[in-house]
């Protein structure tokens, strides 16, 4: 299978995984990115089994609405039964790097609210040590230079993602060259820098379940 077919396979497996958990009043959290888009398309096939969704980006919200799936503001729902999203990297501890699509802050918020976080990824995203994929950091625009200097002190090479504005009106710095052996500590250290909204490490709140698409099939971790 090529990469797109692997993404489709894990997205379909996610539907099979969450379907028994859904009730008529259930809210499903939906992530952002190419793998999440396949999940949205499959979710449309079972939209009669749940109440609606919350989305981690304007792009995902629009795709859900095009399928006739209700999208709610997170502040208006009491709970999210499950959150399904992709990743840019995942390690064996199910700690993730996310944010290649610049939706990391909203993704992290929905993951924090959800009862269960299911990550769907193709096998190319599996690594032993996080950091090969540049770590996205969402920053308040006026603090970009300051945050960049502080990220240098942590051993990374910060690069401003030109021309990108997040759904929250902020900017993204991608940190190259990190070998993240203690993801929880790194997540905390970066978040403590004044001007940082959040970073793309999902270690304090890792995935509960990882569905990893391989040539031999989808593996549940």
C-alpha positions in Angstrom: 0.0 0.0 0.0 1.2 3.5 -0.6 1.0 6.2 2.1 -2.4 7.5 1.1 -3.8 3.9 1.3 -2.2 3.4 4.7 -3.9 6.7 5.9 -7.2 5.5 4.6 -6.8 2.1 6.3 -6.1 3.7 9.8 -8.9 6.2 9.3 -11.3 3.3 8.6 -10.0 1.3 11.5 -10.7 4.3 13.7 -14.3 4.3 12.7 -14.5 0.6 13.7 -12.8 1.4 17.0 -15.0 4.3 18.1 -18.4 3.0 16.7 -19.2 0.8 19.8 -18.5 3.8 22.1 -21.0 6.2 20.4 -24.5 7.0 21.6 -27.1 9.3 20.2 -25.9 12.3 22.3 -22.1 11.6 21.8 -19.7 14.4 20.7 -16.7 13.3 18.6 -13.6 15.4 18.5 -12.1 15.6 15.1 -8.5 16.6 14.2 -6.7 18.2 11.3 -4.6 17.0 8.4 -4.6 14.6 5.6 -5.3 11.5 7.7 -8.0 13.3 9.7 -9.6 14.2 6.4 -10.0 10.6 5.5 -11.5 10.0 9.0 -14.0 12.8 8.4 -15.1 11.2 5.1 -15.6 7.9 6.8 -17.3 9.5 9.8 -20.0 10.8 7.4 -21.1 7.2 6.8 -22.0 6.8 10.4 -23.3 10.3 11.2 -26.6 8.9 12.4 -24.8 7.2 15.4 -23.8 10.4 17.3 -25.0 13.9 17.9 -22.2 16.0 16.4 -18.5 17.0 16.5 -16.0 19.6 17.7 -13.2 20.4 15.3 -9.6 21.4 15.9 -9.5 23.7 12.9 -11.6 25.8 10.7 -10.6 23.6 7.8 -11.9 20.4 9.5 -15.1 22.2 10.6 -15.8 23.2 7.0 -15.2 19.6 5.7 -17.5 18.2 8.4 -20.2 20.7 7.5 -19.9 19.8 3.9 -20.8 16.2 4.9 -23.8 17.4 6.9 -22.2 16.6 10.2 -23.0 19.1 13.0 -20.1 21.1 14.4 -20.3 22.6 17.9 -18.3 25.2 19.7 -16.3 23.3 22.4 -17.6 25.7 25.1 -21.2 24.6 24.3 -20.6 20.8 24.9 -20.4 19.0 28.3 -18.0 16.3 27.1 -16.2 14.8 24.2 -16.3 11.0 24.1 -13.3 10.5 21.8 -10.9 12.6 19.9 -9.4 11.2 16.7 -6.4 12.9 15.0 -3.2 12.2 13.2 0.4 13.0 14.1 3.6 14.1 12.5 5.7 11.7 14.7 4.9 9.1 17.4 7.2 7.2 19.7 6.5 3.8 21.5 5.1 5.7 24.5 2.4 7.2 22.2 3.9 10.7 22.8 3.5 12.8 19.7 4.7 15.7 17.7 1.8 17.5 16.0 1.3 20.9 14.4 2.5 20.4 10.8 -0.8 21.9 9.8 -0.5 24.7 12.3 -3.6 23.6 14.4 -1.6 22.4 17.4 -3.2 24.7 20.0 -6.8 23.7 19.2 -5.8 20.1 18.8 -4.2 20.2 22.3 -7.4 21.8 23.7 -9.7 19.2 22.3 -7.4 16.3 23.3 -7.4 17.7 26.9 -11.2 17.7 27.0 -11.7 14.3 25.4 -12.3 11.1 27.5 -10.1 9.2 25.0 -7.5 10.3 22.5 -7.1 8.0 19.5 -4.1 8.8 17.2 -4.2 7.5 13.6 -0.9 7.5 11.7 0.9 5.6 8.9 4.0 3.7 9.7 6.3 6.4 8.4 5.4 8.5 11.5 6.9 5.9 14.0 10.2 6.9 15.6 12.2 5.8 18.7 13.1 9.4 19.6 11.0 12.4 18.7 12.5 15.4 16.9 13.3 14.4 13.4 10.1 16.3 12.4 10.6 20.0 13.3 8.7 20.8 16.5 6.0 23.5 15.9 5.7 26.2 18.5 2.7 28.7 18.3 3.8 32.1 19.4 2.2 35.5 20.0 3.5 37.6 17.1 5.2 40.3 19.1 7.2 37.6 21.0 8.5 35.7 18.0 12.1 37.0 18.2 12.3 36.5 22.0 10.9 33.0 21.8 13.4 32.2 19.0 16.3 33.2 21.2 15.0 31.1 24.1 14.5 28.1 21.8 18.2 28.4 20.8 19.2 28.0 24.4 17.3 24.7 24.5 19.5 23.4 21.7 17.1 23.8 18.8 17.3 25.7 15.5 14.2 27.8 15.4 12.8 28.7 11.9 9.9 31.1 11.4 7.2 29.5 9.3 6.8 32.3 6.7 3.3 33.3 5.6 1.4 31.1 8.1 -1.2 32.6 10.5 -3.0 30.1 12.8 -6.7 30.1 13.3 -6.0 31.9 16.6 -4.2 34.8 14.8 -0.7 33.7 15.9 2.5 32.6 14.2 4.5 29.4 14.1 8.2 28.7 14.8 9.5 25.3 13.7 12.3 24.0 15.9 14.8 21.8 14.0 17.6 19.6 15.3 16.1 18.4 18.6 16.5 14.9 19.9 13.7 14.8 22.4 14.5 12.1 24.9 12.3 13.5 27.7 9.2 14.8 25.9 7.3 15.7 29.0 10.1 17.9 30.3 10.7 19.5 26.9 7.0 20.3 26.5 6.9 21.9 29.9 10.1 23.9 29.3 9.0 25.4 26.0 5.5 26.2 27.3 7.1 28.2 30.1 8.7 30.6 27.7 6.9 33.9 27.8 5.0 34.5 24.5 4.6 30.8 23.7 0.9 29.8 23.3 1.8 26.1 23.2 4.1 23.6 21.4 3.4 20.6 19.3 4.6 18.0 21.9 1.7 15.8 23.1 3.5 14.2 26.0 1.7 15.4 29.1 -1.4 14.2 27.3 -0.3 11.5 25.0 -2.6 9.4 22.8 -4.5 6.7 24.7 -4.5 4.5 21.7 -2.4 4.5 18.5 -3.6 3.0 15.3 -0.6 2.6 13.1 -0.9 1.7 9.5 1.7 -0.8 8.2 2.0 -2.9 5.1 0.9 -5.9 7.1 -2.2 -4.1 8.4 -3.3 -1.7 11.1 -1.6 -2.3 14.5 -3.3 -1.1 17.7 -0.8 0.2 20.4 
